[in-house]
Amino acid sequence: MTRAEVWLRRFLLKLVAVVCAGTIVELLLIEHTGNWIQVIPVVVAAAGMVASILGLARPEPSHLARRAFRAVFALLVLAGFVGVYQHVRANYTFIREIQPNLAPSQAFLDSLAGASPLLASGVLVLAGVCGLAAIRKL
């Protein structure tokens, strides 16, 4: 690996660690632990943070370690998309309750800007994609 590739890999893994740590802090501060599905992003972000730190500790991870990192970072992406879906669904349900005569298409559009923020879950997708890019064998 060139120095630039090593720098980029380390930068991406540090970015993943910071994003995951920030996500954990934010979720705990807003008490995002009401039911089991709300705990999933906390656990997945913790796994992503640990994987990125371990990735920083191993300059050249083994094939098995690289596969484990891929699995964790792919899980971050999946959990992020599930979170986006959950937030849209919660917003849509709320909008339909308060405005039952609203056209479904308009309710869907309104649900994209509802009380449950989509980008909060989308940050896990970003962290997962950065992690996957960092552990890709160059």
Secondary structure as UniProt FT lines:
FT   HELIX           3..29
FT   TURN            30..31
FT   HELIX           36..57
FT   HELIX           63..98
FT   TURN            100..101
FT   HELIX           104..111
FT   TURN            112..113
FT   HELIX           118..135
//
